[in-house]
């Protein structure tokens, strides 16, 4: 896990899309990171919170707590729904 004092608002492995635990002014919550494997290039490198899109800069004052643990079945469903390559 990166140093929380110097977090740049990006997940541990920014090239891969996935869910991560982020804590900011809205509390601890899972957010979707759209990495280099995200289908729409224009949307890569941003966080998604429901319908809102947040930049890494928006979250750089928050804390990163790591990826959301998923079962292999749930991970496969997520990747198939968003047309992302398997890990």
VONU-959742 format. One line per 3 residues: their letters; for each residue x, y, z of N, C-alpha, C. Coordinates in steps of 0.05 Angstrom, whole numbers, plus 5000, padded with zeros to 4 digits. Layout:
BEGIN
a) X:Y:Z:X:Y:Z:X:Y:Z ~ ...
END
This chain:
BEGIN
xxx) 5017:4977:5000:5000:5000:5000:5018:5025:5000 ~ 5011:5045:4984:5027:5070:4984:5027:5085:5010 ~ 5046:5102:5014:5048:5119:5038:5024:5137:5038
xxx) 5007:5135:5059:4982:5151:5060:4987:5181:5061 ~ 5010:5189:5073:5017:5217:5075:5022:5230:5048 ~ 5032:5214:5029:5039:5224:5003:5022:5213:4980
xxx) 4998:5206:4986:4981:5193:4966:4975:5213:4943 ~ 4977:5204:4919:4973:5221:4895:4945:5219:4884 ~ 4927:5204:4897:4900:5202:4888:4896:5179:4868
xxx) 4917:5163:4863:4915:5140:4845:4919:5114:4860 ~ 4907:5093:4850:4909:5067:4865:4937:5055:4862 ~ 4942:5034:4876:4967:5020:4877:4976:5011:4849
xxx) 4958:5001:4833:4964:4992:4805:4945:5007:4786 ~ 4952:5031:4779:4934:5048:4764:4928:5039:4735 ~ 4943:5020:4725:4938:5010:4698:4913:4992:4697
xxx) 4905:4981:4720:4882:4962:4721:4857:4975:4733 ~ 4835:4972:4720:4809:4981:4731:4801:4963:4754 ~ 4787:4975:4773:4776:4959:4795:4766:4976:4817
xxx) 4755:4963:4837:4743:4977:4861:4764:4979:4883 ~ 4764:5002:4896:4784:5008:4917:4770:5022:4940 ~ 4781:5017:4964:4770:5031:4988:4784:5058:4990
xxx) 4769:5080:4990:4779:5107:4993:4764:5120:5016 ~ 4779:5136:5032:4767:5151:5053:4772:5180:5048 ~ 4751:5196:5047:4754:5225:5043:4733:5239:5060
xxx) 4726:5263:5053:4706:5279:5068:4679:5265:5069 ~ 4673:5248:5049:4648:5233:5048:4649:5207:5064 ~ 4671:5201:5076:4674:5176:5092:4689:5154:5076
xxx) 4690:5130:5088:4702:5107:5076:4682:5094:5057 ~ 4690:5091:5032:4672:5080:5012:4687:5067:4989 ~ 4675:5049:4975:4688:5037:4951:4683:5055:4927
xxx) 4704:5060:4912:4702:5075:4887:4715:5059:4865 ~ 4705:5063:4841:4714:5049:4817:4736:5065:4804 ~ 4760:5054:4801:4782:5066:4786:4780:5056:4758
xxx) 4782:5074:4738:4782:5067:4710:4810:5069:4699 ~ 4823:5046:4697:4851:5045:4689:4856:5045:4659 ~ 4880:5038:4652:4888:5037:4624:4872:5016:4608
xxx) 4861:4997:4622:4845:4976:4608:4815:4983:4605 ~ 4808:5008:4614:4780:5016:4611:4773:5020:4582 ~ 4750:5010:4573:4743:5010:4544:4744:5038:4531
xxx) 4734:5058:4544:4733:5085:4532:4758:5100:4541 ~ 4776:5105:4523:4802:5118:4529:4798:5145:4543 ~ 4778:5161:4536:4774:5187:4547:4767:5185:4577
xxx) 4756:5162:4586:4749:5159:4614:4770:5146:4631 ~ 4793:5139:4620:4814:5126:4635:4827:5145:4655 ~ 4837:5134:4677:4852:5150:4696:4834:5168:4714
xxx) 4809:5159:4719:4791:5174:4736:4776:5155:4754 ~ 4765:5166:4775:4749:5151:4794:4720:5155:4787 ~ 4703:5135:4793:4674:5137:4789:4661:5131:4815
xxx) 4643:5149:4823:4627:5146:4847:4598:5148:4839 ~ 4586:5126:4833:4559:5127:4822:4560:5140:4794 ~ 4547:5162:4791:4548:5176:4765:4569:5199:4765
xxx) 4579:5206:4788:4600:5227:4789:4627:5216:4781 ~ 4643:5232:4768:4670:5226:4760:4689:5244:4776 ~ 4709:5232:4788:4728:5246:4805:4756:5242:4794
xxx) 4771:5263:4793:4799:5261:4785:4816:5251:4808 ~ 4840:5242:4802:4859:5234:4823:4865:5259:4840 ~ 4867:5282:4829:4872:5306:4844:4849:5311:4864
xxx) 4824:5305:4856:4801:5309:4874:4804:5292:4900 ~ 4817:5269:4898:4818:5251:4920:4846:5251:4934 ~ 4864:5267:4925:4892:5266:4936:4893:5274:4965
xxx) 4873:5287:4976:4873:5293:5005:4860:5272:5021 ~ 4850:5251:5008:4837:5229:5022:4858:5208:5029 ~ 4849:5184:5036:4866:5162:5043:4859:5138:5027
xxx) 4879:5124:5018:4876:5100:5002:4879:5076:5020 ~ 4860:5057:5020:4861:5034:5037:4863:5007:5022 ~ 4868:5008:4996:4872:4984:4981:4848:4975:4965
xxx) 4853:4954:4948:4831:4944:4931:4809:4930:4948 ~ 4785:4931:4937:4763:4916:4948:4767:4887:4942 ~ 4766:4869:4962:4769:4841:4957:4744:4830:4944
xxx) 4748:4815:4922:4726:4803:4908:4731:4773:4904 ~ 4710:4758:4904:4713:4730:4897:4720:4728:4867 ~ 4732:4705:4859:4739:4703:4830:4714:4705:4812
xxx) 4691:4695:4822:4667:4697:4805:4658:4726:4802 ~ 4659:4742:4823:4651:4770:4822:4671:4786:4805 ~ 4697:4780:4807:4717:4793:4791:4711:4787:4761
xxx) 4705:4762:4755:4700:4755:4727:4675:4769:4717 ~ 4654:4771:4734:4629:4786:4726:4635:4815:4721 ~ 4650:4828:4738:4658:4856:4735:4672:4860:4708
xxx) 4692:4843:4703:4708:4846:4679:4691:4840:4654 ~ 4673:4821:4655:4657:4816:4631:4637:4838:4626 ~ 4626:4849:4648:4606:4871:4645:4619:4895:4632
xxx) 4643:4902:4640:4657:4926:4629:4675:4919:4606 ~ 4675:4894:4596:4691:4886:4573:4721:4891:4578 ~ 4730:4884:4602:4758:4887:4610:4772:4861:4608
xxx) 4798:4861:4602:4813:4836:4601:4815:4823:4628 ~ 4816:4797:4629:4819:4782:4654:4847:4788:4666 ~ 4848:4787:4692:4874:4791:4706:4890:4766:4705
END
